[in-house]
Every structure is written in structure tokens, then in C-alpha cells.
Amino acid sequence: MKPFRWNLTKQEQLGDLLDGHRAASYAGFFDELQECAAKIAVAAKPFDFVFVGRSPESIYDFLTGAFEGTSYEKKLIHLNISNRFESINQIKGEMAFNFEGLKSHFKELNLSPSDIVHHDSGVCFIDLVYSGGTYEQLFSFLQDWCKEEKEDFNAMKKKMRFLGITSRTKNSPNTWRWQQHADWVKAHPQVSVKNVSVCPYFWSYLGDHQDKVEKPNTPEKWGSDSLFLPPRDEKNLRALRLAFDIYSFGKEQQTHFLKLKAK
């Protein structure tokens, strides 16, 4: 039940969809994207990379190119879900069909509790973070599902990392850090939490302004057949063209990037 997404590695399937205007970016964006991707590659290893929602999709696209043909190629997963505010328990009670659709989505990506528990290395969820609301709901969902399936919750926690892409601020003892205010993080110290900081303009562009390849996959859409339809709105096509340029840039920079990642 995962949403449709164009495969950037199959240029022949994209055809004339790549002809036309690109989504707007800005001078220096590609360099900042590569720097961010290198930080993530270091902070996430040895886990698989699970990009949550649409905000970090450009990082996923860059790494798709940069890791193509390497052992990391199959470690990239794009999990297009959006649920920052609604309680998982409320969704389960009021939208049972959608809740089951969410489970199907995770199963298709091999992200069920059983998959995580038995994963060779584990999974690192990656997203832009402000308050951490998305991660709180994601953790709650997996926690409840794990107990429902009678899987080893402690084992699952050890196989998960939550990586926050945060907007860079002045570093001081009084700096606000989202994980220090997250009750679920305090209650489960076995779960690994890390952050990488990026330029505020870059963070805001990805999180607030950039056109996206996919449409948002909010709770009312989970399990819907509409997920299988390729988005054809012009803003999505402009985003697709930029995404292909980002993927191509990742391929071009592969040698340089792998050295950067290794530092």
C-alpha cells in the first residue's frame, strides 16, 4: 500500500516527463544538500536509511544516485507518511481501515516490528525535526503494534535510531534540543537518538517551501487506492524534474561523496 513514486533510476520510463520547468531551488542548494547527506550517512550507519515523509525526499534522491552500484544501494527506503498531530490511538479507533492501510504500507517496506527485530543491522528513521511530533506518533505506532504482535519490544528498540535534521542555532548549554523534551525518549533510553544540524535556510526550504514529487500521505488517505496513481499536477512534475537533477548530481559526485562520507 505504499504511495506511487517515480523511479529516478529508470530514465527511459520517465520519457518526456523530464521536459519542462524545474521546481525552484536556490544558489548553493546542491552543495548544502551534499553536505547534509554526508552528515546523515555518517550518523545513520550501520542502519538502513528510512526517510520519513516528503520533507527529506531530496536527500533520499541524492543518496539514490550517490549510492548507486554500492553496498548501500539497497539500504535506502522512502516512507511517505504524514502524521504530525493526530494520535495513533485516535486513528486506530476512528479510522480502522486507514490504520490497517498504514500497517500494510510498513509491511511492504519490511518495517513491521518483526522485520525490525530480525533486521541484520537495524533501521534509522530520518526526518526534519522541530518538536519531534512525527517521531512521537511513529514510535507510539510501532510500540503498540509490537505488543499486539507479541514481539520483543526491547529487542526492537535496540534496532531503531531516530535521526533529526535540525535547523542550526548558536551552540550553548541553553540550546533547545527536541529530544530533551520528548517524554517517549526519556522513557526509552535504549532507543538511539541523534541529530544533524543544517543551515536554517536549507531546513526551511526543504520543510516549508520546496515543491515535492509526491502528494502528502495523510491519515485519511492511508489504505486508499488513490495512493497508486502517479501525481500529474504541474508542481509535482516540476518537483520530479528537479529530483532527477538531484539524483544525477548524486551519481556525478559519487566518488567525491564517498570520500566525504568516510571522513
C-alpha positions as CSV (number, residue, x, y, z in Angstrom):
1,M,0.0,0.0,0.0
2,K,2.9,2.4,-0.4
3,P,2.3,5.5,-2.5
4,F,3.4,5.6,-6.1
5,R,6.7,7.3,-6.7
6,W,8.6,7.7,-9.9
7,N,11.8,5.6,-10.1
8,L,14.5,8.1,-10.9
9,T,17.0,5.3,-11.9
10,K,14.7,4.4,-14.9
11,Q,15.1,7.4,-17.1
12,E,13.6,5.6,-20.0
13,Q,10.4,5.2,-18.1
14,L,10.2,9.0,-17.3
15,G,10.4,10.0,-21.0
16,D,9.1,13.4,-21.8
17,L,8.0,14.0,-18.2
18,L,11.5,15.4,-17.7
19,D,10.9,18.1,-20.3
20,G,9.9,21.4,-18.9
21,H,10.5,23.7,-16.0
22,R,12.2,22.5,-12.8
23,A,11.0,23.3,-9.3
24,A,12.7,26.4,-7.9
25,S,15.8,25.9,-5.7
26,Y,18.5,28.5,-4.9
27,A,22.2,29.1,-5.3
28,G,24.2,26.8,-3.1
29,F,21.4,24.3,-2.6
30,F,23.1,21.4,-4.2
31,D,26.3,22.0,-2.1
32,E,24.3,22.2,1.1
33,L,22.3,19.1,0.1
34,Q,25.5,17.1,-0.4
35,E,27.0,18.3,2.9
36,C,23.7,17.3,4.7
37,A,23.7,13.9,3.0
38,A,27.3,13.2,4.1
39,K,26.4,14.0,7.7
40,I,23.4,11.7,7.6
41,A,25.3,8.9,6.0
42,V,27.8,9.0,9.0
43,A,25.1,9.5,11.7
44,A,22.8,6.7,10.4
45,K,25.3,3.9,9.7
46,P,25.3,1.0,10.1
47,F,21.5,1.1,10.0
48,D,19.2,1.2,6.9
49,F,18.1,4.8,6.0
50,V,14.4,5.3,6.3
51,F,13.4,8.8,5.1
52,V,10.1,9.8,6.7
53,G,7.6,11.9,4.8
54,R,8.2,14.3,2.0
55,S,10.5,16.9,3.6
56,P,13.7,14.9,3.3
57,E,13.0,13.5,-0.2
58,S,15.8,15.5,-1.9
59,I,18.3,13.8,0.5
60,Y,16.9,10.4,-0.5
61,D,17.1,11.3,-4.2
62,F,20.7,12.5,-3.9
63,L,21.8,9.3,-2.0
64,T,20.0,7.2,-4.5
65,G,22.5,8.5,-7.1
66,A,25.5,8.6,-4.8
67,F,25.0,5.0,-3.5
68,E,24.0,3.5,-6.9
69,G,26.0,0.4,-7.5
70,T,27.4,0.2,-4.0
71,S,26.6,-1.9,-1.0
72,Y,24.5,0.9,0.4
73,E,22.2,1.0,-2.6
74,K,19.6,-1.3,-1.0
75,K,19.7,0.5,2.4
76,L,17.6,3.4,1.2
77,I,13.9,3.4,2.0
78,H,11.4,6.2,1.4
79,L,8.4,6.1,3.8
80,N,5.9,8.7,2.6
81,I,3.6,9.1,5.6
82,S,2.4,12.3,7.2
83,N,1.0,12.5,10.7
84,R,2.4,15.2,13.0
85,F,-0.5,15.9,15.3
86,E,-3.2,13.1,15.3
87,S,-3.0,10.5,18.0
88,I,-2.3,7.0,16.6
89,N,-4.8,5.6,19.1
90,Q,-7.4,8.0,17.8
91,I,-6.8,7.0,14.2
92,K,-7.0,3.3,15.2
93,G,-10.3,3.9,16.9
94,E,-11.9,6.2,14.4
95,M,-10.3,5.2,11.1
96,A,-9.7,1.4,11.4
97,F,-9.4,0.9,7.6
98,N,-6.8,3.6,7.3
99,F,-4.9,2.2,10.3
100,E,-4.7,-1.2,8.6
101,G,-3.6,0.5,5.5
102,L,-0.7,2.1,7.4
103,K,0.3,-1.4,8.6
104,S,0.3,-2.7,5.1
105,H,2.5,0.2,4.0
106,F,5.1,-0.7,6.7
107,K,4.9,-4.4,5.8
108,E,5.5,-3.7,2.2
109,L,8.7,-1.8,3.1
110,N,9.8,-4.5,5.6
111,L,9.3,-2.2,8.5
112,S,6.9,-4.2,10.7
113,P,8.0,-4.9,14.3
114,S,9.0,-8.4,13.3
115,D,11.1,-7.1,10.4
116,I,12.8,-4.6,12.6
117,V,13.5,-7.1,15.4
118,H,15.1,-9.6,13.0
119,H,16.9,-6.9,10.8
120,D,20.6,-7.6,10.5
121,S,21.6,-4.0,11.4
122,G,18.5,-2.0,12.2
123,V,16.7,1.0,10.8
124,C,17.3,4.7,11.2
125,F,14.3,7.0,10.7
126,I,15.3,10.3,9.2
127,D,13.2,13.5,9.0
128,L,13.3,17.2,9.5
129,V,12.5,17.8,13.2
130,Y,11.2,20.8,15.1
131,S,9.3,19.5,18.1
132,G,9.5,15.8,17.3
133,G,5.8,15.2,17.0
134,T,6.1,13.0,13.9
135,Y,8.6,10.7,15.7
136,E,6.4,10.5,18.8
137,Q,3.5,9.2,16.8
138,L,5.7,6.9,14.8
139,F,7.2,5.4,17.9
140,S,3.8,5.0,19.5
141,F,2.5,3.2,16.4
142,L,5.4,0.7,16.4
143,Q,5.3,0.2,20.2
144,D,1.6,-0.7,20.1
145,W,2.0,-2.9,17.1
146,C,4.9,-4.7,18.6
147,K,3.0,-5.5,21.7
148,E,0.0,-6.6,19.7
149,E,2.2,-9.0,17.7
150,K,3.9,-10.2,20.9
151,E,7.3,-9.3,19.5
152,D,10.3,-8.5,21.7
153,F,9.8,-4.7,22.4
154,N,13.2,-4.3,24.0
155,A,14.9,-6.0,21.0
156,M,13.0,-3.7,18.6
157,K,14.1,-0.6,20.5
158,K,17.7,-1.6,20.1
159,K,17.3,-1.9,16.4
160,M,15.9,1.6,15.9
161,R,17.5,5.0,15.6
162,F,15.7,8.4,15.2
163,L,17.8,10.9,13.4
164,G,16.6,14.5,13.4
165,I,17.6,17.1,10.8
166,T,17.5,20.3,12.8
167,S,17.9,24.0,12.0
168,R,21.3,25.2,13.2
169,T,21.4,27.6,16.1
170,K,24.1,29.0,18.4
171,N,25.5,26.2,20.4
172,S,25.2,26.8,24.2
173,P,24.2,25.0,27.3
174,N,20.7,26.6,27.0
175,T,20.2,25.5,23.4
176,W,16.7,23.9,23.0
177,R,17.0,20.3,21.9
178,W,13.8,18.5,20.9
179,Q,14.8,15.1,22.4
180,Q,15.4,16.5,25.8
181,H,11.7,17.5,25.9
182,A,10.3,14.3,24.5
183,D,8.8,12.0,27.2
184,W,9.0,8.9,25.0
185,V,12.7,9.4,24.5
186,K,13.2,9.8,28.3
187,A,11.1,6.7,28.9
188,H,13.0,4.5,26.5
189,P,16.8,5.2,26.7
190,Q,17.6,2.1,24.7
191,V,16.4,3.9,21.6
192,S,19.2,5.7,19.8
193,V,18.5,9.4,19.0
194,K,20.9,11.6,17.0
195,N,20.7,15.0,15.3
196,V,22.5,16.7,12.4
197,S,22.2,20.4,12.1
198,V,21.9,22.3,8.8
199,C,21.7,25.9,7.6
200,P,18.3,27.4,8.7
201,Y,17.5,28.5,5.1
202,F,18.2,25.0,3.8
203,W,16.0,23.5,6.5
204,S,13.1,25.9,5.8
205,Y,13.4,25.3,2.0
206,L,13.0,21.6,2.4
207,G,10.4,21.7,5.1
208,D,8.3,24.7,4.1
209,H,8.8,25.8,0.6
210,Q,10.0,23.1,-1.8
211,D,7.6,21.5,-4.3
212,K,7.5,17.8,-3.7
213,V,7.4,14.8,-6.1
214,E,4.7,13.0,-4.2
215,K,1.4,14.3,-2.7
216,P,1.1,14.2,1.1
217,N,0.0,10.9,2.5
218,T,-2.1,12.0,5.5
219,P,-4.1,9.6,7.7
220,E,-7.4,9.9,5.7
221,K,-5.5,8.6,2.6
222,W,-3.8,5.6,4.3
223,G,-5.1,2.4,2.5
224,S,-6.7,4.4,-0.3
225,D,-6.4,3.3,-3.9
226,S,-5.6,6.9,-4.8
227,L,-2.1,6.2,-3.5
228,F,-1.3,4.1,-6.6
229,L,-2.0,6.9,-9.0
230,P,1.1,8.9,-10.3
231,P,0.7,12.6,-9.4
232,R,0.3,14.6,-12.5
233,D,-0.1,18.1,-11.1
234,E,2.4,20.5,-12.7
235,K,4.0,21.3,-9.3
236,N,4.6,17.6,-8.8
237,L,6.1,17.3,-12.3
238,R,8.4,20.3,-11.7
239,A,9.5,18.6,-8.5
240,L,10.1,15.3,-10.4
241,R,12.4,17.1,-12.8
242,L,14.4,18.7,-10.0
243,A,14.5,15.3,-8.2
244,F,16.0,13.8,-11.3
245,D,18.7,16.5,-11.5
246,I,19.4,15.8,-7.8
247,Y,19.7,12.1,-8.4
248,S,22.0,12.8,-11.4
249,F,24.1,15.1,-9.3
250,G,24.5,12.3,-6.7
251,K,25.8,10.0,-9.4
252,E,28.2,12.6,-10.7
253,Q,29.5,13.2,-7.2
254,Q,29.7,9.6,-6.1
255,T,33.5,9.3,-5.8
256,H,33.8,12.6,-4.1
257,F,30.8,11.9,-1.8
258,L,32.0,8.5,-0.7
259,K,35.3,10.1,0.3
260,L,33.4,12.9,2.1
261,K,31.3,10.3,3.9
262,A,34.4,8.4,5.0
263,K,35.9,11.4,6.8
